[in-house]
Amino acid sequence: MISKRWGSLVLSSVLGLSSVAHAEEFWKFQDLYSENTQPDIFSHKYSYNNAARPEKLGGVIHIRFKDARDVPEMFRQFLPGEDFERPRGISVYLAVTNDYNLLNPIAVGADTDDNGYTHGSKLSIGGFLPTGHYLQFDATSDLYTREIEGTAKQLPDGGRGIDQHFTNENVLKFVIDNIDNARSETFYWKAEAGWQQLQSDSRGNVLTAATQQDKFHQMVNNLKPGQTKTPTYVSDGQKTRDGLIMGLYVGIAKEYVNTKNTCRARAFTELGGHGSTIDGASYVAANVGGVLWCQAGPKTLTYRAEIGHNSKGFQNGYLGSGYVDLSTGKKNWRIGFRLEQSHGTLHNYQTYNGRNVETGKIDPTFTIYYRHYFQ
């Protein structure tokens, strides 16, 4: 941590040299200050030597931040993973979720049945407002299905056809938060508002999960005939249901950086509620987790790992979801993978959100996502 005794003088010196200092030096600060050997910063020789070599930012001060809240604003852009997480520009996020076991090739067993919650997609576009708040638009579509008994049939390609009831849950919402504004503090908040739709009478267009599942299964079966089922979507007679949603969350977070400024960690806890005019779709929530970013330098790959647990208490029970999220990227791109396993009582306002019919368990879900930044 920067010594308070001469921190003002040091920062004024750094500000004078910031136009020529290299960002890479944030990861290479020299330990010139210690209990036994303190440089005479008032000597003419010291001033000349450091003015002649302004690119050696580490030669001016000793940086050792244990708490990321202590990092001055001028250095914050150099924190590990800082530009990787929320750069100053427009962010576009695309994700596809499925209950198909993507980890099976590496011998991770998970028996799934392609029913219940079986497919989802998400598009997010976000960026910072002039006030420093982060505004994001989310468009999601999730599919819940249940096979109709006695409708299975053999297809000419050797595959299996099946009729199924279904529900598309489509959500459009805006989310705003002050997480970045509040990083020098303890508390933060985020709020959301939008529209929710439950659709069981029409498969919908390419933006809905049912149509996406159909196209995905067609692609798989074209590559390998009979690899997966060919579903026929049958209306259950329910009309499309629409509702308004609103949510508010408050959180506590704290960040830490290691002594070499190559890794940054963040722990957080959130409490809040989500209200919907659709019966049974409201809940209270509690989320906890931690994030680790590691980056050797500003021009190297960033590695990000997150682990956490989301809890929801709703009208008909409790749902908990543990997750692991791993990603990597550089400059304006990021690619990642997320594994989530739920337990408890499933949301049932979608009608077909059921457990695996063979194992009686809730199937894990696997998400692949890509984020791109336009700066």
N, C-alpha and C positions, 0 to 999 in steps of 0.2 A: 504494500500500500504506500502511496506517496506520502512522505513525511510532511505533516502539517506545518512544521517549523519553518521549512523553506519552500513549501509547495507553491506559493504565489509567485516567487521569483523564478522558479523552474518553469511554470506554465507560461509565464510571460516570455521566457526565452524560447520555448517551443513554438509559441504562436508566431514569433518572428521568423522561425525557420521552416514553418509548415509548408510553405510554397515550394520548397526544394527537397523536403524529406520524402523518402520512399516508403510506400505502405508496407513493403516486405519487412522493414525494420521492426514492425510491431511484434513480429514473431522471433526477433533476434536481439532483444534488449540485453545490454551488458550489465553485469552486476558490479558497478563501480562504487556503490555506496554500501558501507558496512559499518559495524560498530567501531572497528579499530582503525580503519583507513578511510577518512573522509576527504575528498578532494577540496582544495581551496578554490571555491568557485569565484572568489573575489580577486584572485591573482590575475595580472595581465597575461601571463603565460597560458593559464587555463583558458581564458577568454579567446586568445588568439588561436590556440590549437583547435578549439571546438568551432570557431567561426570559419576556419580554413577547411574543416571537414563537416559541413552541415548535414550531409546525408547520413552521418552516424548519429541517428536520433538516440540510440541507446547510450551514446557517450555523454549525453546531456543529463538524462535522468535515469533512475532505476525504477522500473515498473514491476510491481508484484501485486496484482489485484486478486484478493481472495473472494471478493463479492463483486459481481458485475455491475452493481449499482454504483460502485466507486469509480468506474471507468468514466473519464470526462467525455462529453458529447463529441469532441473532435476526434477521439480515438474509437468511438463505438462502432463506426463503420468497418473497423478492422477486426472486430471480434470474430472468433471462429464461427462460421456458419451464418454470419449476420446477413450478407447479401443473398445467401442461399435460402433463407427463410422468408423474408419479406423485403425484397429490394424496392427501391424507389422507382416504381414503374407499374405497368399493368401486368397482372398475373392471370394466366389461363390454365385451369386444372381440369384434366379429363381422367375419369376412373371407371373401371368395369369390375363388378363384383359378381361372384358366382359360387354356388356350393359344390362345384366340381373340384376334386382334390388335385390342385396344381402341384402339390409336393409329393405325389405318389411316385414320380420317377426317382426321387432320392430316398425312397423307402420310408416315407412318413405315412403311416396308415390312418385312414379316416373313411369310414363307410358312409356314403351319402346316397340319397335316393332321388334327387332331382325333383323334389316336391317341397311343399311348405315355402319358405323363402328360398328362391332358387336363382334369381338373377336381378342385377341392379346396375344403374349407371348414374354418373354425376358429372355435371359441368359447372364449374365455378369461374367467375371473372371478378377480380378484385384489385384494389389499389388504394393509396392513401389520399385522404381529403386534405385541403390546405390547413385544416385545423390539427392535422396529425392523427386523426381517427382513421381506422381502416374500414372501408366499406366493401362488401362482397355480395354478389348476386349468385344464388345457388339454384340450379334446376336438377332435380333428381327424379328417377322413376324406378320403382321396385316392384318385383313380380312375386305373387304368392299363388300356388297352384295345388290342386288335389285331383288325382286321377279318378275318373268315373268307372266304377267296377263293371266288368263285363264288356268293355269296349275295346280291349286290346285286340290287335289283328296283325297278321304277318304281311309285310310289304314285299313287292317284287324284288327290291334290292337286298332282301334278306334281313332288313331291319324290322322294327316294331313300331306300329302306329297306336296311338292312344288318344281318347277324348279326355279333356280335363276342364274343370271349372277353374276360374282364375280371378285375381284382382290385381289391377295396376294401381299402385299408390304413387300419384304424381304430386310433386311439391315444387312450388316456385316461391322463393323468399329472399329478402334482403337481410343481411347481418352486418351490424356495425359494432365496433369495440374500441376501447381505449388502451389496449394491452401495451402497445409501444409507447404511448404517452405516459403510462403508469409504471414503466420499468424502473424508474428511480424511486418508486414507492412500493408499498406492499400489496395494495388492493387494486383490482381492475374490474371492469364490467363488460358485458356484451349483451346486445338486444337483437331480436329478430322479429320479423313480421312478414306475412305472405299468405299464400293460398294453397289449399290441400284438396286433392281429388281422389276418390276411390271409384275405379272404373271396372265393372264386371260384365258389361253388356257389349263391349266392342274392344277388339284387340288394339286398336289405335294405330297411330302412324309410327314412323321409324324412331321417333323420340321416346316412345313408350317401351317399357321393359318386355312386354309380351311379344311385340313385333321383333325386338332385338333378339330375344331368345329363339324365335322361329328362324330368323336369318342365320343366327349362330349355328343352330342345329343343322340347317341346310348346308352350310359351309363344311362342317365337320363330316357330314355324311357324303358330301361330294368328294372329299379327300379320302375317306375310308367308309365305304357303304356299310350301313347297319351299325355304325359305331354308337349312335345315340338314338333315342326315341324321336319320332316325328309326331308332334302334338297337334291336335285339333282343338281349338279354343271354343268352348261352348258356354253361352250365356246362362247364368243361373236365374235370370229374370229380374235381378235387382237393377234399378236405375242408377245412373251415375250420381254420386253424392259429392257435393262441394262444400268446403268450409273455409273459414278464416282462421289463421294461426298467429299467435303472438308468444314470445318467450323472453325471459330476462334471467341473466345469470350474473352472479358476483363471484370473484375468485381471489385467491391469495397465491402469490408466486414469488419465488426467489431464484436468482441466478448466481452461479459461481464460475470462475475461470481458474485453470491450473496455473502454476507459477511460470510456465514457459509460454503461456497464452496460446496453446495449441488446441485446447479442448474447453468447451463451455457446457455447463449442465444447468437445467432448469427443472424445478419441482413445482407442482401446482395442485390446487384443490379448488373445485368449483361447486357451487350450490345454486339451484334455480328451479324454474318451472316453465312448462310449455303448455299453453292453452289452445284448444281447438273447438270449433263449434260442431265438429263431428262427434257423435256420442262415443265415448270410450277412448278417444284419441288424446286426451290430456294426461299429463303426468308431472310429477316432481322428479328432479334429477340431482345426483351427486356424482361428480367425476374427480378422480385422482390420477396422477401420472407423473412421469418424469421424461425429460428429453436430453439427449447427449449429442452435441455436435463436435466433430474433430476435424481439424484442417491444419496441415503443416505450413501453409502459406497462402497468400491471397490468390495465387495463380494455380493452386493445386485442387484436386478433387475434395469435396466436402463429404463426410460420412455422417449420417444422422440415424439415431436409434431412439425409438420411443416405446415405452411400455406403460400401460395404464388399465383402469377399470372404470366402466360407466355403469351407473345404477339408475333404474327408473322405477318409481312406484306409481302405478296407474290404477284405474278403477277396479280392475279384476285381478290384480296381483302384482308381483315384483319380477323385474327382468334385470339381470346382471350380465355384463359383457366384458370379458378380459381381452386385451389385444396386444399385439406386437407389430410395430411398424418400422421397416428398414428402408432407407433410401440413400441415394448418392447423386451427385451432380456437380456441375461446374459452370460458373458464369450464369448463363441465361437458361439452363435446363436442369431438370431433376426427374429421376425415375425411381419408383419405389414399389414395395410389396407390403401388404398388410394381411395378417392372419387374425381372425376374431372368433372367439368361442363364447356362446351365450349359455346361460343357465337360468333356472327359475320358471316363471310363468310367461309364456309368449303373449305379446299383444294379439288380441283376437278380433279387433274391430275390422281387420282386413278380411275376415271370414275364413281364409285358407292358410293361415300362419300356423302350421302344425309341426309336430315332431316327426322324426324318421319313423316310418311305419314298421320297419323291421327291428330297429334297435331300441326304439322308444326314447332316443336321445335327440338333442338339438344338433343339427348339422353345423359344423364350422363353416365359415365363409372365407373366401380368398379374394383379395383385391389387388389389381395391378393398376398403377396410375402414372401419369406423366404431367409435369407442370412446366410451363414455358413462360419466360419473363420478357416483356417488351419494354426496354428502357430508352 
